[in-house]
Structures are given as structure tokens and as C-alpha cells.
Amino acid sequence: MIDFDRYEQTAAWLEYCDGMSRFEAETEAARRQGLKRHEVKNANRIGDTTASGHQRQADARQPKNNMPTVQPAPQKEN
């Protein structure tokens, strides 16, 4: 089971406090969960929430399949 929150926090800590590169920090954070970096990155990329407790819920205020739109141009006054 992948704990994405713990993975991200650990990687951030290692990068900032221990001076590791992002790649090194992510690799070490994954290793601490018994995984390889590419396993965590692939699961996160495809949104594999079945493999973890990390749930991504749609914002209840937004309708399903809502896409951001461009702000309409202001109307010219006659």
C-alpha cells in the first residue's frame, strides 16, 4: 500500500533538510516504503487509488466533467 502523503512529505524533507536532489529524495522516500521510485511515480500518475489510502475526491462544488473556461471578453457598450 502506497502512502502518497508520507512519500511526498519524506521526499520534501530529504530534499530540503538533507540537501538531496529531488531524484535522490524521491528514491529514498520510496525505498522507505519498500518500493522503487518508478512504482510510486507510476501509481501516482495513473491515479491508482486502489493501491493506497490516498483518495482523490472531486470537488463537490464543481459539476462532473467541469472544465475551466476562458473568461469571456468584455462587451462593448454602444
ROGUDO-564780 format. One line per field, with one value per atom (N, C-alpha, C): residue number from 1; chain; atom name; x, y, z. Coordinates in steps of 0.1 Angstrom, whole numbers. Each point is the difference from the previous one (the first is absolute). Layout:
N
pos NUM, ...
unit A, ...
site CA, ...
xx X, ...
yy Y, ...
zz Z, ...
//
This chain:
78
pos 1, 1, 1, 2, 2, 2, 3, 3, 3, 4, 4, 4, 5, 5, 5, 6, 6, 6, 7, 7, 7, 8, 8, 8, 9, 9, 9, 10, 10, 10, 11, 11, 11, 12, 12, 12, 13, 13, 13, 14, 14, 14, 15, 15, 15, 16, 16, 16, 17, 17, 17, 18, 18, 18, 19, 19, 19, 20, 20, 20, 21, 21, 21, 22, 22, 22, 23, 23, 23, 24, 24, 24, 25, 25, 25, 26, 26, 26, 27, 27, 27, 28, 28, 28, 29, 29, 29, 30, 30, 30, 31, 31, 31, 32, 32, 32, 33, 33, 33, 34, 34, 34, 35, 35, 35, 36, 36, 36, 37, 37, 37, 38, 38, 38, 39, 39, 39, 40, 40, 40, 41, 41, 41, 42, 42, 42, 43, 43, 43, 44, 44, 44, 45, 45, 45, 46, 46, 46, 47, 47, 47, 48, 48, 48, 49, 49, 49, 50, 50, 50, 51, 51, 51, 52, 52, 52, 53, 53, 53, 54, 54, 54, 55, 55, 55, 56, 56, 56, 57, 57, 57, 58, 58, 58, 59, 59, 59, 60, 60, 60, 61, 61, 61, 62, 62, 62, 63, 63, 63, 64, 64, 64, 65, 65, 65, 66, 66, 66, 67, 67, 67, 68, 68, 68, 69, 69, 69, 70, 70, 70, 71, 71, 71, 72, 72, 72, 73, 73, 73, 74, 74, 74, 75, 75, 75, 76, 76, 76, 77, 77, 77, 78, 78, 78
unit A, A, A, A, A, A, A, A, A, A, A, A, A, A, A, A, A, A, A, A, A, A, A, A, A, A, A, A, A, A, A, A, A, A, A, A, A, A, A, A, A, A, A, A, A, A, A, A, A, A, A, A, A, A, A, A, A, A, A, A, A, A, A, A, A, A, A, A, A, A, A, A, A, A, A, A, A, A, A, A, A, A, A, A, A, A, A, A, A, A, A, A, A, A, A, A, A, A, A, A, A, A, A, A, A, A, A, A, A, A, A, A, A, A, A, A, A, A, A, A, A, A, A, A, A, A, A, A, A, A, A, A, A, A, A, A, A, A, A, A, A, A, A, A, A, A, A, A, A, A, A, A, A, A, A, A, A, A, A, A, A, A, A, A, A, A, A, A, A, A, A, A, A, A, A, A, A, A, A, A, A, A, A, A, A, A, A, A, A, A, A, A, A, A, A, A, A, A, A, A, A, A, A, A, A, A, A, A, A, A, A, A, A, A, A, A, A, A, A, A, A, A, A, A, A, A, A, A, A, A, A, A, A, A
site N, CA, C, N, CA, C, N, CA, C, N, CA, C, N, CA, C, N, CA, C, N, CA, C, N, CA, C, N, CA, C, N, CA, C, N, CA, C, N, CA, C, N, CA, C, N, CA, C, N, CA, C, N, CA, C, N, CA, C, N, CA, C, N, CA, C, N, CA, C, N, CA, C, N, CA, C, N, CA, C, N, CA, C, N, CA, C, N, CA, C, N, CA, C, N, CA, C, N, CA, C, N, CA, C, N, CA, C, N, CA, C, N, CA, C, N, CA, C, N, CA, C, N, CA, C, N, CA, C, N, CA, C, N, CA, C, N, CA, C, N, CA, C, N, CA, C, N, CA, C, N, CA, C, N, CA, C, N, CA, C, N, CA, C, N, CA, C, N, CA, C, N, CA, C, N, CA, C, N, CA, C, N, CA, C, N, CA, C, N, CA, C, N, CA, C, N, CA, C, N, CA, C, N, CA, C, N, CA, C, N, CA, C, N, CA, C, N, CA, C, N, CA, C, N, CA, C, N, CA, C, N, CA, C, N, CA, C, N, CA, C, N, CA, C, N, CA, C, N, CA, C, N, CA, C, N, CA, C, N, CA, C, N, CA, C, N, CA, C, N, CA, C
xx 8, -8, 9, -3, 8, -6, 7, -5, 6, -7, 5, 4, -9, 3, 13, 3, 12, 12, -2, 11, 4, -11, 3, 7, -5, 6, 14, 3, 13, 10, -5, 8, 4, -10, 2, 10, -2, 9, 14, 2, 14, 6, -8, 5, 4, -9, 3, 10, -2, 9, 13, 0, 12, 7, -5, 7, 1, -9, 0, -7, 4, -7, -15, -9, -13, -1, 8, 0, 5, 11, 5, -10, -7, -9, -12, -6, -11, 4, 12, 4, 1, 6, 1, -14, -9, -13, -8, 2, -6, 6, 13, 7, -5, -2, -5, -14, -7, -13, 1, 12, 2, -3, 1, -3, 11, -1, 9, -6, 8, -5, -10, 3, -9, -13, -1, -13, -9, 6, -8, -4, 9, -3, -11, 1, -10, -14, 0, -13, -6, 8, -5, -4, 7, -3, -14, -2, -13, -11, 3, -11, -4, 9, -3, -3, -13, -4, -3, -1, -3, 12, 12, 13, 3, -8, 4, -12, 3, -11, -2, 7, 0, -13, -10, -12, -1, -3, -2, -15, -6, -14, -3, -10, -3, -6, 3, -6, -15, -7, -14, -7, 7, -6, 1, 8, 1, -8, -7, -7, 10, -5, 8, 5, 12, 6, 1, 1, 1, 14, 1, 13, 1, 11, 2, -2, -5, -3, 8, 1, 6, -10, 4, -9, -5, -13, -5, 5, 2, 4, -10, 3, -10, -8, -13, -9, 3, 0, 1, -13, 1, -12, -3, -13, -3, -4
yy -12, 12, 12, 9, 13, 11, 6, 12, 12, 6, 11, 12, 3, 11, -1, -12, -3, 1, -6, 0, 15, 8, 14, 8, -2, 7, -4, -13, -5, 5, -1, 5, 15, 8, 14, 3, -8, 2, -3, -12, -4, 10, 5, 10, 13, 5, 13, -1, -9, -1, -7, -11, -8, 4, 10, 5, -10, -10, -9, 6, -5, 4, -6, 5, -5, -15, -4, -14, -9, 4, -7, -1, 12, 0, -9, 1, -9, -14, -4, -14, -5, 8, -4, -1, 10, 0, -13, -4, -12, -12, 0, -12, -2, 11, -1, -6, 0, -7, -14, -4, -13, -1, 11, 1, 6, 0, 6, 13, 10, 14, -1, -8, 0, -7, -8, -6, 11, 8, 11, 10, 4, 10, -5, -13, -5, -1, -5, -1, 14, 10, 14, 5, -2, 5, -5, -13, -6, 1, 6, 2, -13, -9, -13, 1, 3, 2, -13, -11, -13, -6, 5, -4, 8, 9, 9, 5, 6, 7, 14, 4, 14, 1, 7, 1, 14, 0, 13, 2, 9, 2, 12, 0, 11, 11, 12, 11, 0, -1, -1, 13, 11, 12, 0, -8, 0, -11, 3, -11, -10, -12, -11, 5, -3, 3, 15, 8, 14, 4, 7, 5, 15, 5, 14, 7, 11, 7, 14, 5, 13, 11, 10, 11, 7, 2, 7, 14, 4, 14, 10, 11, 10, 5, 2, 5, 15, 4, 14, 7, 12, 8, 8, 1, 9, 13
zz 0, 0, 0, -9, -1, 7, 9, 7, -7, -9, -8, 8, 10, 9, 7, 6, 7, -10, -12, -10, -4, -2, -4, 11, 12, 12, 2, 0, 2, -11, -13, -11, 2, 4, 2, 11, 11, 11, -4, -6, -4, -10, -9, -10, 7, 9, 6, 11, 9, 12, -2, -8, -2, -12, -8, -12, -11, -1, -11, -12, -12, -12, 1, -8, 0, -3, -10, -4, 12, 6, 12, 11, 3, 11, -3, -12, -4, 0, -4, 0, 14, 9, 14, 7, -3, 6, -4, -13, -5, 7, 1, 7, 14, 7, 14, 1, -11, 0, -7, -2, -6, -15, -7, -14, -8, -13, -9, -4, -3, -4, -11, -11, -11, 3, 10, 4, 6, 8, 7, -11, -9, -10, -9, -5, -9, 7, 12, 7, 2, 3, 2, -14, -10, -14, -5, 2, -5, 10, 12, 10, 6, 2, 6, 15, 3, 14, 6, -8, 6, 7, -4, 6, 13, 3, 12, 7, 11, 7, -4, -10, -5, -10, 4, -8, -6, -13, -6, -3, 7, -2, -8, -9, -7, 9, -3, 8, -1, 11, 0, -6, 0, -6, -15, -6, -15, -6, -11, -7, -6, -2, -6, -13, -4, -13, -2, 10, -1, -5, -10, -6, 2, 4, 1, -13, 0, -13, 0, -12, -1, 3, 7, 4, -12, -2, -12, -1, -12, -3, 5, 5, 4, -12, 3, -11, -2, -12, -4, 3, 6, 2, -12, -4, -11, 4
//
